[in-house]
């Protein structure tokens, strides 16, 4: 499933780092640092899918030269503890294509250029061979000064300030989540990412009354395995698959992560079943079924063990027809398939339940009103069907039902007294 990750780091001279070395490593190129007199050669680095540079419209031509660009960045900073560059690390969804991953990364980088006026150097990396194969990610390296026609100018203090930096980064985090969700929606994925903390997501779920999602979000953030533990767990999974047995984590961190993922999977399963129940209930109600019948059909659909894992709206009618067929038929005869089968079955059900009024119900299902049927089939001229009587009962207010229940109890008591008198030998003739 898609997961959200965006982190912001700074390249500091005080930590012994340089913008030239950072750029050379991330793009897999050779860059000579003129300030240090060192050559950073990472041309043998693998797993780099795409690199590109984005700059403001009025940027000088030399900004498209990566070596020149980052040497100018180093030259613009004179202090020994200067922050020379800022890195935005992005997790890319594995559910979308490489072209889509490239496009959303480019859109994010372009927003950085437009918003802060900085130079941006992007490197998109493929998953490591020994790591998680879903781990597509991008490194977005930016200057800490604005790039204008004459070169680098003022610092981007809005990102450095304690008052504004957090707000700006949070807004960019929201933008990155939006770009991913749009891409996931375009390819038909149901999963979505959320840039907010688990606590805030839980509060939002409670506000909208989604207790199930709130329970799922009531957890700690997932631990990060790290390269060594991840490699060990991947080997353990591969061995378990070859031997045909269940995977058992071999590290302590792996066990914690595995348990957390299983719990989230269980919650997702519950939520999917709940969605299926809602869809089935709505479809049955639209087809003319009463609340009780629709509720039972929804329950059967939610608890069906042979339901498809892929929830395609196109085949919902077909899956619903299968549910209705299983719920109504007692025999094991094969059921016809097709998008009209559910409709036919509902007609048969309504005919069976409503008796002589079944034709009226079927006529309504075909798109005709009661006036098209004549006076004999109107509500005033016929006995209410079982479905209609059940609907009337369900729609009555609770107070009326309680009053009617009391009346029924009094009547039953009177009838029982009469029966006792009739059974008394002393009063019989």
N, C-alpha and C positions, 0 to 999 in steps of 0.2 A: 504494500500500500504506500501511497505518497506520504512523505513526511516533510515537515518544515524545518529548515535550518538556514539562518543568516547570522553571521558573526562579523564584527568589525574589529580589526586589529590595526595597530600603528607600527610603522617601521622607524625605529629610534636609533640614532647614532650612539646614544648612551648605552645601548644594549649590544653594541658592536655590529650593527646591521647597516646596510646601505640600500638605497633604492635600485641601484644598478644590479646588485647581486640578486635582490628579490625578483626583479623583472626577468633577468636571465634564467633563473631557476624555473619560474612559472611558465615561461613560453618555450623553454628548451633551446635557447640560443647562446651565442657567444657575445658578450659585451665587455669591453675594456673600460674600467672605471678610471677616468682621468684624475680624479681627486686622490684616490688611493694608489694609483699606479699598479692596479691588479687586474687580472683577466679572469672573468667568470665565464667558464665554458661548460654549458650543460646541453650541448648538441646531441649527446648520447641518451638523453632522457626520453623515455617512451610514454605512451598513453596520452599524448596531447592531440586532441581532435581538431581544434580550431583556435586561432589567435587573430586579434584585430585591435586597432587603435581608433578611438573616437576623440575628437577635439572640438572646441567651439568654432563657429563659422569664421571668425576673424583671426584664427590661430596662424602662426607663421608656417611656411612649407616644411621646415625642418622638423616639425612636430610629428610628422608621419614616419620619421626615421627613429626606430626604437632606441638605438644606441645614443643618438644625439639627444633625444627627448629626455632620457633619464640622467644623462650627464649634465644637461642643463638644469634638471631638478636638483642634483647634488650641488651644482655651482651656485644656485640661488639661495642655499642655506649656508650661513657662515658660522653658526654656533656649534660647539662640540656636542651639545645635547639636543640638537634639532630633531624634530619629527619630519622626515623627508617624504614619506608616502603613507597612504592609508589603504588597507586591503579589506575588501568586502568578499567574504567567502560564502558562496551560495550552493545549496543542494538543489539539484535538478531532478524533476520527476522522471523515473524510468518508464512510466506508462505512456509517455509521448515520444514522438520520433526525434531523431537527431536534429532535423531541420527546425522543429518546434522548439527544442531546447536552445538552439542557437538564436532563434528569433526572440524569445522572451528574455534571454540574457542580453541581447543587443538593446532591447527596449529598456531594460533596467539601466544599462550603462548610459544610454542616451539621456535618460532622466537625470542621472548624476551630472552629466555635462551641462544640460540645460539649467538645472537647479543651482549648481555651485560654480559653474564656469571653469571646471578643472579638466585636465587631460586624463583620459581613461585608457588603460591597457588591459585587455581581456584575454584570458586563456581558459578554454573549456577542456576539462580532463575526463578521460574515460575511467571506469572502475579499475582498480588495481587487480592484477591477475590472482593474487592471493587473498584479496579482500572481498567484501560484499559486491556482487556484480550489479547491484542496483545503485551503487554509489556514484552516479554521474554528478559532477560538480563543476563549478567555475570559480576562478580567482579573478577578481576585478580590482586592479591596482590603480589608484588615483594619486595625483599630485595633491599636496596640501596648500598650494597656492593657485590662484586664478591664472589661466593662460590667456593672454591678450595678444594683439598684433605685435607689440614690442617684446614679448616674452612673458616670463612669470612675474606677477605683481603681488598683490596683497594676499595674506593668509585667509583661509576659510574659517574665520573665527566662530561662525555659527555652529560648526561641528565641534569646535574645541571647548566652547563655553559650557560650564556645568548647568546653566539655566536652559540653554537652547539645544545643546548637543543631544540629550536624551530624547527630546521631542522630535527633532529632525530624524534621528535614527529610527524611532518608532514609526514615523510616517513612511519611511522607506521600507521598513519591514512590512507594513500594510500593503504598500504597492507591490512588493515581491509576491506576497500571498495572492493578491488579486491577479497578477499576471499568470501565476501557475494555475489558479482555479479556472481562468478563462481557457487556457490551453487544455486542461483536463476535460472541461465541458465540451470543447470542440471535438474531441476524439471519443466522446460518449462515456467517459469514466464517471462513476458515481462518487468516488472518493474526492474529498476536498481537504485543503490544508488551512491552518489557522495560525496566525502569527502571535496571537495573544497567549498569555500564560495560562496554565491549567486552571489556576484559581479563578481568573477572569472568565474563562470559558465555562467553568462550572456555575458561576454566578449568573451568567447569561442564560444557561440552560434552565436554572431554577426560575428565573424571571419569566420565561416563556412556558413554564409548566412541564418541561421535559425531564422528569425525574430519572429516567433510565440513563440518559446521557450524562446527567449530573453525577450519578453513581459511577459511571465509567471514568469520568474526569477526576474523581476523588482519589487521586493517586500521586505518587512522586514521579518526577521526571525520570525517563529511562536512562540507565547507566550507559556510558560509552565503553564498549569492549576494549578498544585499542587494537593496534595491529597484531600483537602477539596472541592475545586471547582470541581475537576474531579468526586468525589463521588456525588455531587449535580447534575451535568449534566447527569451522568449515570442514576440516579433515574428519572430525568425529561424525558430522552429518553424512559425508560421503561414504564412510565405512558402514554406517547404519543402513544407508540405502542399498549398498551392495549386498549386505547380509540379510536384508529384508526384515529388519527389526526397527523398533521405535528408537528415535534419537534421544540420547540422554546427555545433557551438558557435562563437560569434563572439567570446567573451571567454575570457581565460585561466582565470578561475575557473569559467566554464561548462564548459570542456573537462575540467577536473579532476573536477567534479561529475558530468558525463555519463559519463566513463570509470568512475567509482566505481559509478554506478547500473547500468551495463551489466554490470560484474563481479558485483554482487549479484544481478542478474537471471539470470545464467548459473548461479550457485550455486543459486538457487531452482529453476531448471529441472532441475538435476541431482538436487536433493533430491526434487522431485516425481516424477521418473522412478524414483528409488529406492523411493519409497512405492508407486508403481504396481506395481513388480516384487514387492515384499513382499506386497501384496494379492493379486496374481495367483497367486503361489506358494502362499499359504495357501488360496485358493479351489480350486486344482487338487489340492492335497493332501487337502483336505476331500472333494473329489469322488472320491477313490480313486486318483489318479495317483501314480506313483512319484516319487522325488526328482529323477531325471534329467529325466523328462518335465515335471514341474512347474517345474524350473529353466529348461528351454528355453522354456516358455511365458512365464515371467516375464521372460526376456531379450527375447523378441519383443515383449512388451507394453511394456517400458521403452524399447525402441528404435523403436517404431512412430512414423512421421512424421505420421500422420493422426490421432493421438489428440486427444481433445477437451481444450480448455484449461480447461473447467469440470469439476471433479471432483465429481460428484454421486453420493453413495452409492446413490441409488435406481436409477440406470441402470448400476451396476457389472456386474451379471449380463449385461446386454445387450452392454456393451463387452467383457466377457470372452468371450462367445460369438463375437463377431467375431474376436477374437484366435485362439481355438481353430480357427475355421473357416479363417482364412488360413493357419494353421500346418499343418493336416492335409491340406487339399485342394490338389491340383495343378492342377485346372481353374479356369477363370474363371467358372463358372456362378454365378448369383446365389444367395445363402444366405438361408434363411428367418430372420426376426427374431422376437424375443420372448424372455421371461424363461426359457422352458423349452428354448430351443434349445441352450444350453451343456450342459445335462444330457443331451439326446438325443445330442449329438455325443460327449460323454464315453462314453456307453453304446456307441456304434458303435466308438469307438477301442478300448475295452477288449475288445469282442467280437473285433475284428480282431487284436489283439495276443495275446489269451489263447486263441484258437481255440475248441475245444469247451468250454472252461471259461468262455467269455464269458457264458453264461447265469447262471452262479453269480455273477459280478461284477455283472451287471445286477440280479440279484435282491437282492444286498446294497445296491445303490444305491437300490432301491425301499424299503428299510427292513426287510428280512428277514434272518434269521441263517442260518448254514450248516445248523443243525438243521432248518430249514423245508424244506430242499431234499432231504432224504433221505440215505441212506448213500452213494449213488453220487457225490455231489458234495462229500463231505467231503474234508478235506486228506489223510487217510490212504488214501482209495480212488481218488484221481486224481493225475495228473501235475501238478506245480506249474506254474503259468502263467509266462509271460515276466516279467510285472510282479512276481510273487512271488519269482522267482529273482533278479531284479535288486535287489529290496528286501533279500533275504537277504545278497547280496553287499555292498550299501552299509552294512548294519547290522553287518557283521563287524568286529571290532577290527583295527587296523592290523597287529598282530603275527601274527594268524592269516592275514591276506592275504599277508604277506611269506613265511610258511612255505609256504603253498600255491603262491605264485609260484615258490619255489625247487624244490618238488616237480615242478611243471609243467615247469620248465626241464630238470630231470634226465631226465624222461620224454621230452622232445623230443630231448635229446641221444642217448638210447638208441635212439630211433626212427631218428634220422639216421644213427647208426652202422650199424644193420641195413640201411638203404637203401644205404649205401656198400658194404657187404659183398655185397649182392645185385647191385650194379652192377659188381663186380670180375670181369673175365673169367677170371682164374685160378681162382676158386672156384666158377664156374658149372659145371653138369653138362651 
